[in-house]
Amino acid sequence: MWNKVKVFLEMIKFEHSIFALPFAYMGALLGSVVIHDTLPSWAQIGWVTLAMVGARTAAMGLNRIIDRVIDSKNPRTAGRAIPAGLISAGTAMLFVIISFIAFFWATYNLNPLSMKLLPIAVVFLVFYSYTKRFTWLCHIVLGLTIAMGPMGGWVAVTGEINGLSLVLYFTIALWTAGFDVVYACQDAESEKSTGVYSIPSKFGIKAGLIVARIFHILTAIGLLAMFFMTNLSYVYLIGLIIAYLILIYEHRLVSPNDLSKLNAAFFTMNGVLSVVVFIFTFIDLVLVR
């Protein structure tokens, strides 16, 4: 069984959970300081962490199960655990159920609004994997799904939703949608034959990269808007400058004629970006404030 656990964790890139956490922590930190003028408790951080890891693990596992037939037809993804026969869909589903239970338990231990919003989160987590079968707007749906992490962090410590939390939500949604569009460029041709919808497969790689840049320009605007909506200082602005440079670097790594550096651009650098923005927000609100 331990070998199956290792295969499952590798299949969903469990180690990338660390890159999903910073914006959730940022939501919790901003919400606690802006609304309650205090830092989130260690208990709140613990439950937010479990909720995020549980939700991401369940969503990624479910995505691999739902996409197993499509993955088997794509040379790039045919070697994934389920198509390759390293783990059965049934065993993977068992781990998905366990992850959902962890997510539900963590949410239960937060506040009433978190529990009320839980069904919406579950619908998004399940629904996203099917959107690529009928709409090229699937990138937007993924963005709205991933952005529930920082929104969830905010709600976990405040028990409410306000304008700032919505700006954070849509900013992260656009950031996610942007890098998902770029990531989809490498499968633009194969998706045409397998019937998978995406912006690159519908409009071409060049158009896809342009759309991704627009999304990331809007992301930059959203992050700056948060500065003017809070009492964040120059420290946060320094973090934004670094984040902007990372975004520019990411887009310089890829072009319609050369996607060879795509993984470096949209796994490594996106992980770095989320960590940088959180660290400078943390320094600003905790150490400088």
C-alpha positions as CSV (number, residue, x, y, z in Angstrom):
1,M,0.0,0.0,0.0
2,W,2.9,2.4,0.8
3,N,4.1,2.0,-2.8
4,K,0.6,3.0,-4.0
5,V,0.7,6.1,-1.7
6,K,4.0,7.1,-3.2
7,V,2.7,6.6,-6.8
8,F,-0.4,8.7,-6.0
9,L,1.6,11.5,-4.4
10,E,4.0,11.6,-7.4
11,M,1.0,11.5,-9.8
12,I,-0.5,14.6,-8.3
13,K,2.9,16.3,-7.7
14,F,2.2,16.6,-4.0
15,E,5.4,18.5,-3.4
16,H,3.9,21.4,-5.4
17,S,1.4,21.9,-2.6
18,I,4.0,24.2,-1.1
19,F,3.4,26.6,-4.0
20,A,-0.4,26.6,-3.5
21,L,-0.1,27.6,0.2
22,P,1.5,31.1,0.1
23,F,-1.5,32.8,-1.4
24,A,-3.9,31.0,1.1
25,Y,-1.6,32.2,3.9
26,M,-1.6,35.7,2.4
27,G,-5.4,35.7,2.4
28,A,-5.5,34.6,6.0
29,L,-2.8,37.2,7.0
30,L,-4.4,40.1,5.2
31,G,-7.9,39.2,6.5
32,S,-6.8,38.9,10.1
33,V,-4.8,42.1,10.1
34,V,-7.2,44.2,8.1
35,I,-10.4,43.1,9.7
36,H,-9.3,42.2,13.3
37,D,-6.0,44.1,13.6
38,T,-4.3,40.9,14.8
39,L,-2.4,38.0,13.4
40,P,-4.1,34.6,12.7
41,S,-3.7,32.0,15.4
42,W,-1.6,28.9,14.9
43,A,-4.7,26.8,15.1
44,Q,-6.3,28.8,12.2
45,I,-3.1,28.5,10.2
46,G,-3.1,24.7,10.9
47,W,-6.6,24.2,9.7
48,V,-6.1,26.4,6.6
49,T,-3.0,24.3,5.8
50,L,-4.9,21.0,6.1
51,A,-7.9,22.4,4.1
52,M,-5.6,23.6,1.3
53,V,-3.6,20.4,1.1
54,G,-6.7,18.2,1.3
55,A,-8.5,20.2,-1.3
56,R,-5.6,20.3,-3.7
57,T,-4.8,16.6,-3.3
58,A,-8.5,15.7,-3.9
59,A,-8.8,17.9,-6.9
60,M,-5.6,16.8,-8.6
61,G,-6.3,13.2,-7.9
62,L,-9.9,13.5,-9.3
63,N,-8.5,15.3,-12.3
64,R,-6.1,12.5,-13.1
65,I,-8.9,9.9,-12.7
66,I,-11.4,11.9,-14.9
67,D,-8.7,12.6,-17.6
68,R,-7.2,9.1,-17.7
69,V,-8.6,8.2,-21.1
70,I,-7.6,11.6,-22.6
71,D,-4.2,11.3,-21.0
72,S,-3.7,7.9,-22.6
73,K,-4.1,9.4,-26.1
74,N,-1.6,12.2,-25.5
75,P,2.1,11.2,-25.9
76,R,3.1,13.7,-23.2
77,T,0.7,12.4,-20.6
78,A,0.4,8.7,-21.6
79,G,3.1,7.9,-19.0
80,R,1.1,9.2,-16.1
81,A,0.3,6.7,-13.3
82,I,-3.2,5.7,-14.2
83,P,-2.8,5.3,-18.0
84,A,0.5,3.6,-17.4
85,G,-1.1,1.1,-15.0
86,L,1.0,2.1,-12.0
87,I,-2.2,2.7,-9.9
88,S,-5.8,1.8,-10.6
89,A,-8.5,4.4,-10.8
90,G,-10.3,2.8,-7.9
91,T,-7.2,3.0,-5.6
92,A,-6.7,6.6,-6.7
93,M,-10.3,7.4,-5.8
94,L,-9.8,6.0,-2.3
95,F,-7.0,8.5,-1.8
96,V,-9.3,11.2,-3.2
97,I,-12.0,10.4,-0.7
98,I,-9.6,10.5,2.2
99,S,-8.3,13.9,1.0
100,F,-11.9,15.2,0.7
101,I,-12.5,14.0,4.3
102,A,-9.5,15.9,5.5
103,F,-10.7,19.0,3.6
104,F,-14.2,18.8,5.2
105,W,-12.8,18.2,8.7
106,A,-10.5,21.2,8.5
107,T,-13.3,23.4,7.2
108,Y,-15.6,22.2,9.9
109,N,-13.1,23.5,12.5
110,L,-13.0,27.0,11.1
111,N,-16.2,29.0,11.1
112,P,-19.9,28.9,9.9
113,L,-19.3,30.8,6.7
114,S,-16.5,28.4,5.7
115,M,-18.9,25.5,6.1
116,K,-21.6,27.3,4.1
117,L,-19.2,27.9,1.2
118,L,-17.9,24.3,1.3
119,P,-20.4,22.9,-1.2
120,I,-19.5,25.6,-3.7
121,A,-15.9,24.8,-3.4
122,V,-16.6,21.1,-3.9
123,V,-18.6,21.8,-7.1
124,F,-15.8,23.8,-8.5
125,L,-13.2,21.2,-7.6
126,V,-15.1,18.5,-9.4
127,F,-16.6,20.6,-12.2
128,Y,-13.3,22.0,-13.5
129,S,-12.1,18.6,-14.9
130,Y,-15.1,18.4,-17.2
131,T,-15.0,22.0,-18.5
132,K,-12.1,21.2,-20.9
133,R,-14.5,18.8,-22.7
134,F,-16.9,21.6,-23.8
135,T,-15.4,25.1,-23.5
136,W,-12.1,26.9,-24.1
137,L,-13.0,29.0,-21.1
138,C,-11.8,26.1,-18.9
139,H,-8.7,28.2,-17.9
140,I,-11.0,30.8,-16.3
141,V,-12.8,28.0,-14.4
142,L,-9.5,26.7,-13.1
143,G,-8.5,30.2,-12.1
144,L,-11.7,30.7,-10.1
145,T,-11.2,27.3,-8.5
146,I,-7.6,27.8,-7.5
147,A,-8.4,31.3,-6.2
148,M,-10.7,29.8,-3.6
149,G,-7.5,29.0,-1.7
150,P,-6.7,32.7,-0.8
151,M,-10.4,33.4,-0.5
152,G,-10.7,30.4,1.8
153,G,-7.8,31.7,3.9
154,W,-9.5,35.1,4.2
155,V,-12.9,33.6,5.2
156,A,-11.2,31.2,7.6
157,V,-10.0,34.0,9.9
158,T,-12.6,36.7,9.2
159,G,-15.9,34.8,8.7
160,E,-16.8,37.4,6.0
161,I,-16.2,38.5,2.4
162,N,-15.5,42.1,1.4
163,G,-14.2,44.1,-1.5
164,L,-10.5,43.5,-0.7
165,S,-11.0,39.7,-0.5
166,L,-12.8,39.8,-3.9
167,V,-9.9,41.7,-5.5
168,L,-7.5,39.1,-4.1
169,Y,-9.8,36.3,-5.4
170,F,-10.0,37.6,-8.9
171,T,-6.3,38.6,-9.0
172,I,-5.2,35.1,-8.2
173,A,-7.9,33.7,-10.6
174,L,-6.3,35.7,-13.5
175,W,-2.8,34.7,-12.5
176,T,-3.8,31.1,-12.5
177,A,-5.7,31.3,-15.7
178,G,-2.8,33.0,-17.4
179,F,-0.2,30.3,-16.6
180,D,-2.7,27.6,-17.4
181,V,-3.2,29.0,-20.9
182,V,0.6,29.0,-21.4
183,Y,0.8,25.5,-20.1
184,A,-1.9,24.4,-22.5
185,C,0.2,25.6,-25.5
186,Q,2.3,22.5,-25.4
187,D,-0.8,20.3,-26.0
188,A,-2.4,22.6,-28.6
189,E,-2.1,20.1,-31.5
190,S,-2.9,16.9,-29.6
191,E,-6.0,18.5,-28.0
192,K,-7.4,19.1,-31.5
193,S,-7.4,15.4,-32.2
194,T,-8.6,14.3,-28.7
195,G,-11.4,16.9,-28.6
196,V,-10.1,18.8,-25.6
197,Y,-10.9,22.5,-25.5
198,S,-8.5,25.2,-24.7
199,I,-7.6,28.7,-25.9
200,P,-4.4,27.6,-27.7
201,S,-6.2,24.7,-29.4
202,K,-9.1,26.9,-30.4
203,F,-7.2,30.1,-31.5
204,G,-3.6,29.0,-31.8
205,I,-0.5,29.3,-29.7
206,K,0.3,32.9,-30.5
207,A,-3.2,34.0,-29.5
208,G,-2.9,31.9,-26.4
209,L,0.3,33.6,-25.3
210,I,-1.2,37.0,-25.9
211,V,-4.3,36.1,-23.8
212,A,-2.0,34.9,-21.0
213,R,-0.1,38.2,-21.1
214,I,-3.3,40.1,-20.8
215,F,-4.4,38.0,-17.8
216,H,-1.0,38.6,-16.1
217,I,-1.2,42.4,-16.8
218,L,-4.5,42.4,-15.0
219,T,-2.9,40.3,-12.3
220,A,-0.3,43.0,-11.8
221,I,-3.0,45.7,-11.6
222,G,-4.9,43.6,-9.1
223,L,-1.9,43.2,-6.8
224,L,-1.2,46.9,-7.0
225,A,-4.9,47.7,-6.2
226,M,-4.5,45.8,-3.0
227,F,-1.7,48.1,-2.0
228,F,-4.1,51.1,-2.3
229,M,-6.9,49.3,-0.5
230,T,-4.8,48.5,2.6
231,N,-2.2,50.0,4.9
232,L,0.6,48.0,3.2
233,S,3.9,49.9,2.9
234,Y,6.9,50.1,0.5
235,V,8.0,46.6,1.6
236,Y,5.0,45.1,-0.2
237,L,5.8,47.3,-3.3
238,I,9.3,45.9,-3.4
239,G,7.8,42.4,-3.4
240,L,5.5,43.5,-6.3
241,I,8.4,44.8,-8.3
242,I,10.1,41.4,-7.9
243,A,6.8,39.6,-8.8
244,Y,6.4,41.8,-11.9
245,L,10.0,41.0,-13.0
246,I,9.3,37.2,-12.5
247,L,6.1,37.5,-14.7
248,I,8.1,39.4,-17.4
249,Y,10.8,36.7,-17.2
250,E,8.3,33.9,-17.5
251,H,6.8,35.3,-20.7
252,R,10.2,35.9,-22.2
253,L,11.0,32.2,-21.7
254,V,8.3,31.1,-24.1
255,S,7.3,32.1,-27.7
256,P,5.0,30.6,-30.3
257,N,8.1,28.9,-31.9
258,D,9.8,27.8,-28.8
259,L,8.1,26.2,-25.8
260,S,11.2,24.2,-24.7
261,K,11.5,26.2,-21.5
262,L,7.8,26.0,-20.6
263,N,8.2,23.9,-17.5
264,A,10.9,26.2,-16.1
265,A,8.6,29.1,-16.8
266,F,5.3,27.9,-15.4
267,F,6.2,25.6,-12.6
268,T,9.3,26.8,-11.0
269,M,8.9,30.5,-11.6
270,N,5.2,30.5,-10.6
271,G,6.1,28.8,-7.4
272,V,8.7,31.4,-6.7
273,L,6.3,34.2,-7.5
274,S,3.7,33.1,-5.0
275,V,6.3,32.7,-2.3
276,V,7.8,36.1,-3.0
277,V,4.5,37.9,-2.8
278,F,3.6,36.2,0.5
279,I,7.0,36.7,2.1
280,F,7.0,40.5,1.4
281,T,3.4,40.7,2.6
282,F,4.4,38.9,5.7
283,I,7.4,41.1,6.3
284,D,5.2,44.2,5.8
285,L,2.4,43.2,8.1
286,V,4.3,41.3,10.8
287,L,7.8,42.7,11.0
288,V,7.5,46.3,9.7
289,R,4.0,47.2,10.7
